[in-house]
Amino acid sequence: MIEAIVPRIDPAGFGYGVVAFCLVEIDQKVGHDDVATALADAVPEIVDMHTVTGASDMQLRLVARDATRLQEVLDRVALVPGVARTASSIAMRTHLSGRVLPLVEHVAADEVL
């Protein structure tokens, strides 16, 4: 199903060359939706946000200009009401991003059979 056709913007083109992932544990008395809304409002450097299973509750993909500014972004994430704890890692290289064409081809081939 095609949801939309949109331009793909590389944040590095705006000077945001650092990509990081942040695992977020939330206060269980606060709902995921409330925390997600507050994070989106407070941190424009969040480019992807998912509620996940496992040891954390949410996973964010963040961008920043450099490591110092990444720390500032992570500090803003931690200050959002409902965020109990965070853990982050920096991406060294992106091998795939937004990859869907092979999946579409796979689905199309399955439907032919």
All heavy atoms as an XYZ file, in Angstrom:
841
protein
N       0.835     -1.164      0.000
C       0.000      0.000      0.000
C       0.892      1.242      0.000
O       1.763      1.380      0.844
C      -0.902      0.001      1.227
C      -1.525      1.301      1.509
S      -2.378      1.259      3.071
C      -3.858      2.043      2.592
N       0.675      2.131     -0.904
C       1.427      3.377     -0.965
C       0.708      4.403     -0.098
O      -0.464      4.705     -0.325
C       1.559      3.885     -2.410
C       2.344      2.870     -3.235
C       2.216      5.257     -2.433
C       2.413      3.202     -4.705
N       1.415      4.926      0.903
C       0.825      5.918      1.794
C       0.997      7.325      1.250
O       0.106      8.146      1.369
C       1.475      5.836      3.172
C       1.114      4.571      3.919
C       1.748      4.542      5.300
O       2.476      5.478      5.670
O       1.510      3.562      6.006
N       2.155      7.598      0.681
C       2.418      8.947      0.188
C       3.697      8.941     -0.636
O       4.530      8.050     -0.496
C       2.572      9.924      1.348
N       3.823      9.918     -1.467
C       5.065     10.147     -2.185
C       5.603     11.462     -1.651
O       4.979     12.516     -1.806
C       4.838     10.205     -3.706
C       4.302      8.856     -4.179
C       6.125     10.576     -4.422
C       3.911      8.830     -5.640
N       6.744     11.375     -0.973
C       7.302     12.553     -0.319
C       8.786     12.659     -0.646
O       9.438     11.659     -0.946
C       7.116     12.486      1.216
C       5.645     12.478      1.589
C       7.804     11.271      1.792
N       9.339     13.863     -0.569
C      10.780     13.991     -0.787
C      11.540     13.343      0.359
O      11.069     13.327      1.498
C      11.010     15.500     -0.808
C       9.853     16.078     -0.089
C       8.702     15.137     -0.291
N      12.682     12.779      0.052
C      13.551     12.220      1.085
C      14.647     13.221      1.358
O      15.433     13.553      0.477
C      14.151     10.909      0.612
C      13.803      9.780      1.532
C      14.327      8.529      1.018
N      15.551      8.235      1.731
C      16.117      7.074      1.712
N      15.609      6.111      0.992
N      17.195      6.858      2.387
N      14.697     13.729      2.548
C      15.651     14.764      2.917
C      16.735     14.141      3.786
O      16.444     13.446      4.753
C      14.937     15.913      3.662
C      13.907     16.545      2.734
C      15.936     16.924      4.188
C      12.986     17.525      3.403
N      17.975     14.404      3.414
C      19.113     13.916      4.194
C      19.485     14.991      5.206
O      19.963     16.062      4.817
C      20.285     13.619      3.268
C      21.491     13.069      4.008
O      21.410     12.861      5.238
O      22.518     12.842      3.340
N      19.288     14.738      6.513
C      19.629     15.745      7.521
C      21.093     16.190      7.452
O      21.410     17.317      7.828
C      19.314     15.049      8.849
C      18.272     14.034      8.497
C      18.652     13.561      7.116
N      21.977     15.338      6.949
C      23.386     15.720      6.829
C      23.539     16.926      5.905
O      24.457     17.734      6.075
C      24.215     14.541      6.321
N      22.646     17.060      4.945
C      22.680     18.207      4.050
C      22.418     19.526      4.757
O      22.746     20.595      4.231
N      21.842     19.467      5.955
C      21.596     20.653      6.773
C      22.605     20.743      7.914
O      22.430     21.516      8.845
C      20.186     20.618      7.373
C      19.099     20.666      6.346
C      18.352     19.541      6.075
C      18.837     21.836      5.646
C      17.346     19.572      5.121
C      17.838     21.884      4.690
C      17.090     20.756      4.421
N      23.636     19.902      7.850
C      24.654     19.922      8.894
C      24.393     18.974     10.049
O      25.111     18.995     11.046
N      23.367     18.124      9.927
C      23.038     17.168     10.991
C      23.577     15.795     10.594
O      22.825     14.899     10.224
C      21.526     17.124     11.223
C      21.016     18.354     11.933
C      20.832     19.550     11.246
C      20.745     18.327     13.293
C      20.393     20.689     11.891
C      20.303     19.462     13.949
C      20.132     20.642     13.239
O      19.698     21.767     13.892
N      24.899     15.645     10.674
C      25.550     14.433     10.196
C      25.657     13.306     11.206
O      26.027     12.200     10.850
N      25.356     13.568     12.464
C      25.422     12.529     13.493
C      24.047     11.888     13.625
O      23.040     12.576     13.802
C      25.872     13.116     14.853
C      25.816     12.054     15.943
C      27.254     13.718     14.743
N      24.007     10.562     13.506
C      22.775      9.794     13.682
C      22.942      8.936     14.932
O      23.976      8.291     15.109
C      22.501      8.885     12.458
C      21.267      8.022     12.697
C      22.345      9.726     11.197
N      21.938      8.957     15.780
C      21.992      8.157     17.005
C      20.641      7.497     17.249
O      19.613      7.945     16.739
C      22.366      9.034     18.193
N      20.679      6.433     18.018
C      19.480      5.732     18.436
C      19.374      5.882     19.944
O      20.369      5.789     20.662
C      19.538      4.262     18.037
C      19.626      4.095     16.546
C      20.857      3.972     15.929
C      18.486      4.127     15.764
C      20.948      3.866     14.550
C      18.566      4.017     14.390
C      19.801      3.888     13.782
N      18.168      6.124     20.403
C      17.941      6.329     21.828
C      16.817      5.414     22.284
O      15.707      5.475     21.743
C      17.584      7.793     22.079
S      17.301      8.203     23.812
N      17.114      4.567     23.250
C      16.094      3.734     23.876
C      15.542      4.498     25.061
O      16.306      5.069     25.845
C      16.694      2.410     24.336
C      17.287      1.540     23.231
C      17.960      0.313     23.830
C      16.230      1.145     22.232
N      14.236      4.534     25.179
C      13.575      5.322     26.213
C      12.707      4.406     27.062
O      11.882      3.656     26.536
C      12.688      6.428     25.583
C      11.947      7.212     26.659
C      13.519      7.347     24.699
N      12.921      4.468     28.368
C      12.010      3.822     29.307
C      11.096      4.919     29.827
O      11.562      6.003     30.181
C      12.772      3.193     30.468
C      13.612      2.006     30.062
C      14.376      1.423     31.247
O      13.828      1.412     32.373
O      15.504      0.995     31.035
N       9.798      4.633     29.861
C       8.865      5.655     30.328
C       8.278      5.273     31.681
O       8.235      4.092     32.050
C       7.736      5.922     29.307
C       6.821      4.719     29.170
C       8.304      6.337     27.969
C       5.542      5.035     28.403
N       7.849      6.289     32.394
C       7.129      6.097     33.637
C       5.815      5.413     33.274
O       5.033      5.956     32.487
C       6.880      7.453     34.288
C       6.112      7.369     35.599
O       5.493      6.318     35.887
O       6.116      8.365     36.332
N       5.558      4.257     33.836
C       4.398      3.465     33.440
C       3.071      4.105     33.857
O       2.015      3.671     33.414
C       4.513      2.048     34.005
C       5.707      1.286     33.441
C       5.683      1.192     31.917
O       4.727      0.709     31.334
N       6.733      1.670     31.269
N       3.133      5.154     34.674
C       1.908      5.865     35.041
C       1.516      6.884     33.973
O       0.455      7.477     34.034
C       2.100      6.565     36.382
C       2.327      5.607     37.527
C       2.632      6.349     38.813
C       3.023      5.325     39.864
N       4.082      5.782     40.726
N       2.415      7.100     33.018
C       2.174      8.037     31.924
C       2.026      7.208     30.644
O       2.803      6.310     30.397
C       3.351      9.025     31.779
C       3.108      9.998     30.643
C       3.599      9.757     33.091
N       1.050      7.502     29.837
C       0.828      6.714     28.627
C       1.866      6.971     27.545
O       2.451      8.054     27.470
N       2.072      5.967     26.699
C       3.007      6.095     25.586
C       2.648      7.270     24.676
O       3.529      8.001     24.223
C       3.028      4.802     24.753
C       3.734      3.674     25.403
N       3.159      2.916     26.382
C       4.972      3.186     25.210
C       4.013      1.990     26.769
N       5.130      2.133     26.077
N       1.377      7.426     24.403
C       0.956      8.499     23.493
C       1.293      9.879     24.048
O       1.734     10.759     23.301
C      -0.528      8.397     23.175
C      -0.867      7.178     22.331
O       0.042      6.640     21.658
O      -2.039      6.769     22.327
N       1.102     10.066     25.341
C       1.421     11.358     25.954
C       2.918     11.645     25.867
O       3.328     12.764     25.567
C       0.962     11.418     27.411
C      -0.553     11.452     27.548
O      -1.237     11.776     26.548
O      -1.048     11.149     28.645
N       3.734     10.630     26.136
C       5.186     10.803     26.063
C       5.604     11.044     24.615
O       6.424     11.915     24.331
C       5.931      9.596     26.665
C       7.437      9.704     26.439
C       5.631      9.483     28.155
N       5.030     10.297     23.681
C       5.371     10.468     22.267
C       5.052     11.886     21.799
O       5.866     12.522     21.119
C       4.630      9.438     21.417
N       3.895     12.393     22.179
C       3.512     13.750     21.795
C       4.462     14.771     22.401
O       4.928     15.693     21.724
C       2.061     14.039     22.224
O       1.198     13.126     21.562
C       1.655     15.459     21.890
N       4.786     14.595     23.677
C       5.689     15.531     24.357
C       7.084     15.492     23.745
O       7.721     16.538     23.572
C       5.742     15.212     25.851
N       7.564     14.295     23.411
C       8.878     14.179     22.765
C       8.880     14.876     21.408
O       9.802     15.624     21.084
C       9.263     12.708     22.600
C       9.751     11.990     23.848
C       9.784     10.485     23.617
C      11.128     12.503     24.259
N       7.861     14.617     20.608
C       7.784     15.227     19.280
C       7.738     16.752     19.379
O       8.357     17.449     18.561
C       6.564     14.693     18.533
N       7.031     17.262     20.370
C       6.937     18.711     20.546
C       8.251     19.321     21.031
O       8.597     20.436     20.647
C       5.823     19.065     21.536
C       4.425     18.800     20.990
O       4.285     18.630     19.761
O       3.484     18.757     21.809
N       8.986     18.603     21.874
C      10.169     19.164     22.526
C      11.472     18.962     21.755
O      12.433     19.702     21.967
C      10.320     18.557     23.923
N      11.503     17.959     20.862
C      12.785     17.576     20.261
C      12.636     17.421     18.744
O      12.339     16.332     18.242
C      13.312     16.255     20.889
C      14.726     15.959     20.403
C      13.273     16.315     22.418
N      12.862     18.488     17.992
C      12.721     18.397     16.531
C      13.765     17.501     15.879
O      13.580     17.070     14.736
C      12.869     19.848     16.063
C      13.550     20.557     17.165
C      13.184     19.846     18.439
N      14.822     17.178     16.598
C      15.867     16.305     16.051
C      15.471     14.831     16.031
O      16.215     13.996     15.524
C      17.174     16.469     16.849
C      17.787     17.843     16.760
C      17.307     18.814     17.842
O      16.297     18.530     18.512
O      17.954     19.860     18.007
N      14.302     14.494     16.561
C      13.792     13.115     16.467
C      13.230     12.939     15.062
O      12.320     13.647     14.660
C      12.697     12.834     17.511
C      13.259     12.939     18.929
C      12.082     11.441     17.275
C      12.196     12.851     20.012
N      13.788     11.979     14.313
C      13.302     11.743     12.949
C      12.459     10.474     12.836
O      11.702     10.324     11.877
C      14.463     11.745     11.917
C      15.065     13.138     11.813
C      15.527     10.727     12.266
N      12.582      9.566     13.774
C      11.747      8.366     13.838
C      11.470      8.062     15.303
O      12.349      8.255     16.154
C      12.431      7.140     13.222
C      12.562      7.200     11.724
O      11.551      7.475     11.054
O      13.672      6.963     11.226
N      10.276      7.550     15.582
C       9.899      7.200     16.946
C       8.995      5.975     16.898
O       8.017      5.955     16.156
C       9.158      8.375     17.595
C       8.740      8.131     19.025
S       7.711      9.463     19.734
C       8.523     10.947     19.234
N       9.340      4.967     17.693
C       8.561      3.720     17.709
C       8.342      3.276     19.152
O       9.261      3.337     19.967
C       9.298      2.590     16.984
C       9.689      2.926     15.583
N       8.832      2.762     14.526
C      10.830      3.439     15.080
C       9.441      3.139     13.417
N      10.645      3.562     13.723
N       7.144      2.813     19.460
C       6.924      2.059     20.685
C       7.395      0.644     20.397
O       7.068      0.085     19.346
C       5.431      2.066     21.073
O       5.049      3.414     21.376
C       5.168      1.180     22.273
N       8.189      0.078     21.296
C       8.810     -1.223     21.044
C       8.599     -2.165     22.230
O       8.202     -1.745     23.315
C      10.331     -1.065     20.769
C      10.578     -0.262     19.509
C      11.057     -0.429     21.949
N       8.865     -3.429     21.976
C       8.865     -4.422     23.051
C      10.293     -4.612     23.526
O      11.236     -4.208     22.863
C       8.312     -5.773     22.556
O       9.168     -6.269     21.523
C       6.891     -5.635     22.048
N      10.437     -5.236     24.673
C      11.772     -5.514     25.181
C      12.084     -4.707     26.421
O      11.193     -4.266     27.145
N      13.368     -4.446     26.626
C      13.826     -3.776     27.839
C      13.431     -2.302     27.883
O      13.326     -1.720     28.956
C      15.342     -3.900     27.966
N      13.219     -1.691     26.733
C      12.813     -0.287     26.707
C      11.378     -0.190     26.192
O      10.795     -1.172     25.749
C      13.755      0.533     25.829
O      13.673      0.101     24.490
N      10.839      1.012     26.230
C       9.457      1.232     25.804
C       9.354      1.907     24.441
O       8.392      1.718     23.715
C       8.724      2.096     26.844
C       8.686      1.419     28.198
O       8.201      0.280     28.275
O       9.157      2.029     29.179
N      10.358      2.732     24.125
C      10.353      3.450     22.858
C      11.769      3.449     22.282
O      12.746      3.355     23.024
C       9.900      4.905     23.041
C       8.524      5.039     23.635
S       8.012      6.762     23.749
C       7.185      6.886     22.180
N      11.835      3.561     20.967
C      13.124      3.725     20.305
C      13.033      4.945     19.396
O      12.084      5.077     18.618
C      13.514      2.504     19.489
C      14.866      2.686     18.823
C      15.384      1.424     18.187
O      14.977      0.322     18.547
N      16.284      1.572     17.246
N      14.021      5.816     19.505
C      14.072      7.033     18.712
C      15.291      6.982     17.795
O      16.327      6.438     18.167
C      14.224      8.263     19.610
C      13.333      8.372     20.839
C      13.710      9.606     21.648
C      11.878      8.411     20.432
N      15.148      7.564     16.622
C      16.322      7.844     15.785
C      16.453      9.354     15.793
O      15.501     10.074     15.487
C      16.154      7.314     14.364
C      17.412      7.545     13.512
C      17.367      6.755     12.203
N      16.254      7.126     11.355
C      16.341      7.981     10.317
N      17.485      8.560     10.012
N      15.264      8.246      9.598
N      17.623      9.816     16.191
C      17.894     11.241     16.356
C      18.993     11.682     15.410
O      19.827     10.876     15.004
C      18.401     11.526     17.781
C      17.641     10.978     18.961
C      18.501     11.040     20.206
C      16.390     11.790     19.165
N      19.016     12.963     15.100
C      20.133     13.540     14.359
C      20.659     14.741     15.137
O      19.935     15.365     15.905
C      19.732     13.954     12.926
C      19.357     12.739     12.099
C      18.598     14.965     12.929
N      21.949     15.029     14.930
C      22.572     16.175     15.577
C      23.733     16.653     14.710
O      24.209     15.941     13.829
C      23.074     15.803     16.970
N      24.172     17.870     14.976
C      25.282     18.440     14.204
C      26.625     17.823     14.594
O      27.498     17.648     13.757
C      25.330     19.952     14.387
C      24.161     20.665     13.747
C      24.341     22.168     13.840
N      23.195     22.872     13.320
C      23.037     23.217     12.039
N      23.947     22.901     11.161
N      21.970     23.873     11.661
N      26.796     17.513     15.875
C      28.045     16.924     16.359
C      27.772     16.253     17.701
O      26.637     16.295     18.201
C      29.157     17.985     16.462
C      28.774     19.184     17.328
O      28.154     18.989     18.393
O      29.095     20.317     16.926
N      28.807     15.662     18.289
C      28.621     14.914     19.539
C      28.186     15.816     20.694
O      27.366     15.423     21.520
C      29.908     14.177     19.898
N      28.721     17.026     20.745
C      28.326     17.942     21.815
C      26.848     18.275     21.715
O      26.114     18.258     22.710
C      29.162     19.238     21.751
O      30.534     18.898     21.925
C      28.735     20.228     22.824
N      26.394     18.550     20.512
C      24.970     18.874     20.331
C      24.102     17.638     20.506
O      22.946     17.760     20.934
C      24.756     19.541     18.985
C      25.367     20.936     18.976
C      24.938     21.730     17.794
N      25.468     23.070     17.878
C      26.147     23.652     16.910
N      26.376     23.018     15.783
N      26.599     24.880     17.047
N      24.628     16.465     20.202
C      23.866     15.239     20.464
C      23.589     15.126     21.960
O      22.483     14.767     22.354
C      24.612     14.004     19.961
C      23.970     12.667     20.314
C      22.561     12.546     19.724
C      24.852     11.512     19.848
N      24.582     15.439     22.781
C      24.363     15.392     24.231
C      23.251     16.344     24.641
O      22.415     16.012     25.472
C      25.645     15.733     24.991
C      25.487     15.633     26.496
C      25.113     14.233     26.933
O      25.859     13.290     26.702
N      23.959     14.076     27.582
N      23.197     17.530     24.026
C      22.130     18.484     24.325
C      20.763     17.926     23.925
O      19.779     18.092     24.650
C      22.401     19.805     23.612
C      23.636     20.525     24.130
C      24.090     21.679     23.234
O      23.409     21.961     22.219
O      25.128     22.281     23.554
N      20.707     17.249     22.779
C      19.457     16.637     22.329
C      19.029     15.553     23.317
O      17.867     15.490     23.740
C      19.603     16.054     20.902
C      18.378     15.238     20.516
C      19.854     17.165     19.890
N      19.972     14.704     23.705
C      19.662     13.626     24.653
C      19.214     14.194     25.998
O      18.322     13.633     26.650
C      20.868     12.701     24.821
C      21.232     11.898     23.576
C      22.576     11.217     23.755
C      20.148     10.887     23.245
N      19.806     15.306     26.407
C      19.383     15.948     27.660
C      17.939     16.430     27.558
O      17.159     16.284     28.504
C      20.301     17.128     28.004
C      21.696     16.694     28.434
O      21.890     15.494     28.739
O      22.595     17.561     28.446
N      17.559     16.980     26.402
C      16.171     17.429     26.221
C      15.214     16.246     26.232
O      14.111     16.339     26.756
C      16.034     18.235     24.934
C      16.479     19.677     25.127
C      16.151     20.539     23.931
N      17.196     20.350     22.942
C      16.993     20.048     21.663
N      15.782     19.926     21.188
N      18.000     19.891     20.842
N      15.627     15.114     25.642
C      14.795     13.901     25.682
C      14.573     13.494     27.136
O      13.447     13.219     27.561
C      15.438     12.748     24.881
C      14.735     11.422     25.162
C      15.428     13.053     23.386
N      15.635     13.462     27.916
C      15.550     13.019     29.311
C      14.675     13.928     30.166
O      14.108     13.473     31.163
C      16.956     12.923     29.907
N      14.550     15.192     29.785
C      13.754     16.143     30.570
C      12.256     16.088     30.262
O      11.460     16.702     30.973
C      14.264     17.566     30.329
C      15.626     17.886     30.933
C      16.096     19.269     30.472
C      15.589     17.803     32.446
N      11.866     15.358     29.241
C      10.446     15.279     28.885
C       9.686     14.543     29.986
O      10.103     13.459     30.424
C      10.273     14.573     27.514
C       8.821     14.203     27.260
C      10.803     15.471     26.403
N       8.585     15.123     30.464
C       7.796     14.448     31.502
C       7.365     13.051     31.051
O       6.893     12.867     29.931
C       6.578     15.365     31.671
C       7.059     16.708     31.229
C       8.025     16.429     30.105
N       7.575     12.088     31.922
C       7.233     10.708     31.614
C       8.425      9.873     31.183
O       8.350      8.651     31.169
N       9.531     10.508     30.830
C      10.743      9.768     30.468
C      11.476      9.419     31.755
O      11.866     10.307     32.526
C      11.654     10.581     29.520
C      12.995      9.883     29.324
C      10.966     10.795     28.179
N      11.651      8.121     32.007
C      12.303      7.670     33.228
C      13.803      7.470     33.035
O      14.597      7.770     33.926
C      11.669      6.372     33.709
N      14.198      6.967     31.864
C      15.608      6.648     31.622
C      15.841      6.534     30.129
O      14.927      6.172     29.380
C      15.940      5.322     32.292
C      17.364      4.894     32.168
C      17.622      3.636     32.935
N      16.961      3.797     34.235
C      17.050      2.961     35.239
N      17.739      1.867     35.085
N      16.435      3.156     36.362
N      17.069      6.831     29.706
C      17.427      6.674     28.299
C      18.766      5.952     28.184
O      19.565      5.950     29.121
C      17.549      8.040     27.575
O      18.645      8.769     28.127
C      16.267      8.833     27.665
N      18.977      5.361     27.038
C      20.273      4.771     26.673
C      20.453      5.040     25.185
O      19.492      4.915     24.413
C      20.299      3.273     26.958
N      21.643      5.424     24.790
C      21.819      5.803     23.390
C      23.055      5.161     22.785
O      23.963      4.723     23.490
C      21.914      7.329     23.267
O      23.025      7.802     24.003
N      23.063      5.127     21.470
C      24.232      4.676     20.716
C      24.296      5.490     19.433
O      23.271      5.900     18.887
C      24.151      3.172     20.412
O      22.985      2.883     19.678
N      25.519      5.727     18.974
C      25.730      6.517     17.765
C      25.921      5.563     16.589
O      26.655      4.586     16.680
C      26.961      7.429     17.922
C      26.712      8.458     19.022
C      27.291      8.126     16.604
C      27.905      9.319     19.356
N      25.256      5.873     15.486
C      25.423      5.084     14.258
C      26.743      5.488     13.617
O      27.015      6.678     13.430
C      24.266      5.343     13.295
N      27.557      4.511     13.279
C      28.838      4.790     12.638
C      28.674      4.957     11.125
O      29.362      5.746     10.502
C      29.830      3.664     12.933
C      30.085      3.474     14.426
S      30.711      4.949     15.238
C      32.311      5.059     14.516
N      27.768      4.191     10.541
C      27.509      4.258      9.099
C      26.110      3.727      8.856
O      25.675      2.782      9.493
C      28.518      3.375      8.355
C      28.312      3.376      6.855
C      29.281      2.472      6.133
N      30.649      2.880      6.414
C      31.705      2.102      6.204
N      31.552      0.889      5.712
N      32.911      2.528      6.487
N      25.399      4.334      7.922
C      24.078      3.851      7.542
C      24.222      3.047      6.258
O      24.712      3.564      5.254
C      23.105      5.033      7.328
O      22.983      5.737      8.570
C      21.739      4.537      6.884
N      23.815      1.793      6.311
C      23.893      0.933      5.131
C      22.584      0.933      4.350
O      22.589      0.845      3.129
C      24.274     -0.501      5.534
C      25.629     -0.571      6.156
N      26.784     -0.639      5.424
C      26.013     -0.547      7.452
C      27.828     -0.675      6.230
N      27.382     -0.625      7.470
N      21.462      0.996      5.048
C      20.137      1.025      4.430
C      19.243      1.966      5.209
O      19.306      2.014      6.432
C      19.486     -0.361      4.445
C      20.149     -1.466      3.641
C      19.500     -2.807      3.974
C      20.037     -1.181      2.160
N      18.401      2.694      4.507
C      17.427      3.551      5.166
C      16.245      3.727      4.221
O      16.426      4.079      3.049
C      18.049      4.913      5.490
O      17.102      5.737      6.117
N      15.060      3.474      4.714
C      13.869      3.626      3.880
C      13.787      2.608      2.756
O      13.170      2.854      1.730
N      14.360      1.462      2.941
C      14.425      0.419      1.913
C      13.112     -0.344      1.855
O      12.771     -1.085      2.762
C      15.559     -0.541      2.252
C      15.708     -1.679      1.298
C      16.873     -2.554      1.778
N      17.155     -3.607      0.853
C      16.947     -4.902      1.092
N      16.462     -5.267      2.262
N      17.225     -5.798      0.193
N      12.346     -0.172      0.778
C      11.079     -0.892      0.645
C      10.912     -1.566     -0.714
O      10.108     -2.487     -0.842
C       9.864      0.029      0.918
C       9.842      0.479      2.364
C       9.849      1.211     -0.015
N      11.647     -1.138     -1.736
C      11.455     -1.702     -3.064
C      11.675     -3.218     -3.098
O      10.854     -3.935     -3.684
C      12.346     -1.007     -4.094
C      12.101     -1.413     -5.545
C      10.641     -1.203     -5.940
C      13.026     -0.640     -6.475
N      12.729     -3.773     -2.468
C      12.856     -5.230     -2.460
C      11.656     -5.932     -1.816
O      11.253     -7.006     -2.256
C      14.137     -5.472     -1.662
C      14.934     -4.237     -1.896
C      13.911     -3.129     -1.903
N      11.071     -5.332     -0.790
C       9.886     -5.914     -0.160
C       8.707     -5.891     -1.118
O       7.976     -6.886     -1.250
C       9.541     -5.157      1.121
C       8.263     -5.604      1.834
C       8.351     -7.058      2.261
C       7.981     -4.697      3.010
N       8.509     -4.782     -1.822
C       7.425     -4.679     -2.802
C       7.602     -5.741     -3.891
O       6.652     -6.420     -4.274
C       7.367     -3.259     -3.414
C       6.402     -3.214     -4.583
C       6.989     -2.249     -2.349
N       8.833     -5.905     -4.369
C       9.112     -6.918     -5.394
C       8.834     -8.322     -4.851
O       8.286     -9.173     -5.568
C      10.549     -6.791     -5.887
C      10.796     -5.524     -6.671
C      12.271     -5.260     -6.927
O      13.136     -5.871     -6.249
O      12.550     -4.409     -7.804
N       9.184     -8.563     -3.613
C       8.945     -9.872     -2.980
C       7.448    -10.158     -2.876
O       6.970    -11.250     -3.212
C       9.593     -9.912     -1.608
C       9.310    -11.146     -0.837
N       9.897    -12.354     -1.129
C       8.503    -11.358      0.235
C       9.454    -13.273     -0.275
N       8.609    -12.691      0.554
N       6.680     -9.168     -2.435
C       5.229     -9.331     -2.319
C       4.618     -9.579     -3.699
O       3.760    -10.449     -3.861
C       4.588     -8.094     -1.652
C       3.078     -8.120     -1.741
C       5.029     -8.004     -0.186
N       5.057     -8.822     -4.693
C       4.537     -8.988     -6.046
C       4.842    -10.385     -6.573
O       3.989    -11.005     -7.210
C       5.117     -7.922     -6.969
N       6.027    -10.898     -6.299
C       6.395    -12.238     -6.774
C       5.555    -13.312     -6.076
O       5.154    -14.281     -6.691
C       7.887    -12.493     -6.513
N       5.265    -13.121     -4.766
C       4.439    -14.069     -4.031
C       3.006    -14.103     -4.581
O       2.371    -15.147     -4.613
C       4.394    -13.720     -2.543
C       5.580    -14.264     -1.793
O       6.390    -15.010     -2.371
O       5.717    -13.924     -0.590
N       2.488    -12.942     -4.965
C       1.121    -12.865     -5.454
C       0.986    -13.498     -6.828
O      -0.091    -13.960     -7.188
C       0.647    -11.408     -5.468
C       0.433    -10.883     -4.061
C      -0.115     -9.467     -4.033
O      -0.419     -8.908     -5.090
O      -0.221     -8.933     -2.912
N       2.071    -13.553     -7.601
C       2.037    -14.184     -8.919
C       1.936    -15.685     -8.780
O       1.269    -16.359     -9.577
C       3.298    -13.780     -9.745
C       3.407    -14.605    -11.002
C       3.277    -12.305    -10.041
N       2.538    -16.240     -7.757
C       2.521    -17.684     -7.523
C       1.158    -18.084     -7.133
O       0.363    -18.706     -7.254
C       3.523    -18.087     -6.442
C       4.970    -17.756     -6.752
C       5.825    -18.117     -5.541
C       5.465    -18.508     -7.958
